[in-house]
Amino acid sequence: MAKQDNAVDLVGLLAAEKQDLAASWVREVQESLGRRVGAAELDRELRELYEALVEALRQGAQDVHAEQMSEVRALLTELSRNRARQGFSPSETAISVFALKTVLEPALRDGSADTVRAYLQLGRILDGLGLFTIETYTQTRDELITAQAEQLLELSTPVVRLWDGVIAVPLVGTLDSARTQVVMEKLLQALVDTGSEQAIIDITGVPAVDTQVAQHLLKTIVAARLMGAECTVSGISPQIAQTIVALGIEFDGIVTKASLADALKLALRRSGVDMVAHAGVQR
Amino acid sequence: MTAPWAAGDDPQVYSVARSADVVQIRQVIRALAQQCRLSLVDQTKMITAASELARNTLTYGGGGTVSAGVVSDASKRGVAAVFEDSGPGIADVDQAMTDGWTSGGGLGLGLSGARRLVDDFRLHTVPGEGTTVTIIKWAR
């Protein structure tokens, strides 16, 4: 029966001045968050959380992971996810829980030993809930970062159409296996979609070409060739050219050009397009 | 084998455990090479060599560490990097240094190519214990 009594104490502590407590909790949190969360929204969030917490304690929940706490956990998860997305810091997120401890403090002043015991026990539960909030917050942040990294992977490899039948991929940054896979897939798909027979891979923005990058490039070019397209690699700077020679990488049978402009000229010639400079045009 | 560091030139140690670490090594070497005023060509060569060796440490050595720093001689300064792993080691060094030979799926040019890219190249390996490669590029 001791357990039941405990639960009664905890609920008693929280439910005694119900409206009052919930209201001061909202006020406390509102002060620390400033005006960045709407007053009505915060009020709704915290009151729901408060109801759920009282209910969970009434059912005898002992800690965060108790089955009775599932409603509280769900609400807290939603709260920390929202805070993480809105760019609040971990402390600002956890304060929503810890503020309740501050609000309960006045009850201790004229409370019995039982009240103090109940407060301490509730404090432990709230600490657990606070940690849970931070964990969820971090998890949400990690998910955001992963999603952004994936978006970056997509963004950084645009395939552009330079002319009828001529497409180009400007590569920027480090080429690792994951990115090369994306580049290769996009290039090959673009060859099909646009019906192009000329592809230019521009590596002006790639700071260093080591054997792994070279191998990825070679594989992409061979794959494009199997689809009946001709590939040109452009944007090879003097220092990269010398490094490739020293490394001993052979680009046999692969056409390379110093600049994208040269590569485009070649691709146009190959597809039978003549460029004519008109006499009399001011240059 | 003696470390290339002189007194007062303590190197920074970086761990190589994921492929993202190889990118970090490249950036560290680039910063050091710029600090030593290596020419653009020499910078690129040193960065590429470091990239090859760091990837070897990761792929064949199962991860390890890289110590990188500035070294100085009587008359010149340079960038040095020591790649250490405690992987399976290299059974036949001559074979491993042959162009085009690979025990993995690469081009087989990383180790031999790296030697051509730098000024000093020392390889120390004990089968079953690990491999240490030291490279230095001097500023001209």
Interface residues (C-beta under 8 A of the other chain):
Chain A: T174 D176 S177 P207 A208 V209 D210 T211 Q212 A214 Q215 P238 Q239 I240 Q242 T243 A246 L247 G248 I249
Chain B: S19 V23 R26 R30 L40 V41 Q43 T44 K45 I47 T48 S51 E52 R55 D99 G106 L107 L109 G110 S112 G113 A114 R116 L117
